[in-house]
Amino acid sequence: GICNAEKRGKRQVQVRPNSKVVIKFLQVMQKNGYIGDLEIIDDHRAGKVVVDLVGRINKCGVISPRFDVCLGDIEQLASNILPSRQFGHLVLPTTYGIMPHEEARRKHTGGKILGFFF
């Protein structure tokens, strides 16, 4: 729902159900300045996250099934999914935690592919 809210020009969006993966993914987006604050609401069920939008996301999505990506394939995948080399991020869960593909490349590790945003 983040994309839709962003397209409508909303300031906030609620993401549910919440999970560790969702939070990590959102933290990566936050680190890169695509979204503002995260507020995690624990309702003793699955939980929700309220995300402040800053109007920077063009598209975000999840890639399912989570394909394995080895180091050499990261470039290729990035060029397939992202609009240009300069921008956009793939999110990979690696042994070092969930991170954008540039960081995975710096750490010299592959992983699965979780999703993307740009």
Secondary structure, DSSP 8 states (H G I E B T S, - for coil): -HHHHHHHT-SEEEE-S--HHHHHHHHHHHHTTSEEEEEEE--SSS-EEEEEE-S--S-EEE-SS--EE-HHHHHHHHHHHSS-SSS-EEEEEETTEEEEHHHHHHTT--EE--EEE-
